[in-house]
Amino acid sequence: MGRVHAFDVLGDPVRRRILELLAAGEQASGRVSAVIRDEFGISQPAVSQHLKVLRESGFASVRADGTRRLYAVETAPLRQVDAWLERFRGFWDQRLDALGTELARGKRERRAQGEVSEDE
């Protein structure tokens, strides 16, 4: 498959949903396949292809348990995504701080006009 960028892997809603399922703990491929088929209306071979992409890109691992294949999340690629996103968190924090300031200002103004109770 070659080197795939993490956001190419995570950009697909089916693969994101599979990772959400695996985040709850190790899952049998049959259960993952059944949930994804029900939610997305895709075939079992298509689900298998998504699992393969997650496996080959390092986002998921698989182990045999008798005849079952158990999939689990691998955290290393997610930590790399998180590290890449870290440089942008300052922008979010600044905007959230500004929003908090504006909400508090609006609440003070409404309270001054008698429109807001003290418990709001």
N, C-alpha and C positions, 0 to 999 in steps of 0.2 A: 504494500500500500504506500510505502514511502512516508516521509515526515509530514504529519498533518498538524496544522496549527490548532491549539486548544479551542479557540473560538470557532473554528470550522466544525469541530466535534460538538461543542456546546450550542452552536447555532441551530441545530435541528431539534424541534420540539419533542420528537419521539425519544431521542437520546437523552434529552434533559429529563423527561418523565421516567425513563428507565433508571437514571441515576437517583432520582427522588425515591423510587421504589427500593433501590439498593441501599440508600442512606438509612433505611429502617433496619438494615441488617442483611446478612447473606440470604439470597433468594434462589430457589430452584428455577432453572431456565423455563420450565413448563409454566410456572406461576407467572413469571414476568411476561412470557409470551401471551398467556391468556388475558392478563390485564391490558396489555398494549393492544392486542387484537380487538378487545371490547371497546376500549377508549378511542382508538384511532381507525378502526376498521381496516387494518392491513393484514396481510397474510403472515402465516408462521415463518415462511422463508424470509420475508422482509424484516420481521422482528429479529431473526437470526443474523441477518446482515448488520443490523444496528448493533447487536451485541458484539459482533465481530469487530466493528469499527471501534467500539468502546474498549475492547480487549487489546486490539493492536495499537491503539493510541495510548494505552497505559491507564485509562480511566477506570477500567474494571479488570478484575482477575477472575479466573474460573478454576474450579477444582472438581475432580470426579468424586462422587460419593455413591459407589455402586454404579447403577445405570443413570443416576441423576447427575446433572451438571449444576454446580452451585456457583453463583456469581456474587461478587462483592465489590464495593467501591475501593479504588486505590486512591489514596489521598495526595500523593506526590504531585500529580498534574494539577489538582485543585489548589494546592498550596502555591504552585507557580502562577496560576491565574490570580490568586489572592495577592501575591507579591506584586504582580503587574498592576493590579487595580489600586494598590496602596498609594501610588503616586497621585491618584485622582481623588482620594478621600477628603483631602483638604478642601476641595471645591464643594463637595457635598456638605461637609461640616460648616463651612462658611455660610452656605445658603440656608441650612437648617437653623443656624444661629440667628441669621437675619429674619427668617420666618418667625422664630420664637419671639424676637424683639417686636416685630410688627403685631403679632397676636396679643402680646402683653400690652402694647400701646393702645390697640383697639379696645381691649377689655377695660383699661383704665378710662378711656374716653367715654365708653358706654356707661361705666359705673358713675362717672362724674355727671352724666346726664340722667342718672336714675334708671337706666335700662337694664342693669345687670344686678343680680343679687350677689351678696357677699360669698356664697358658696360656689359660684361658677368658677 
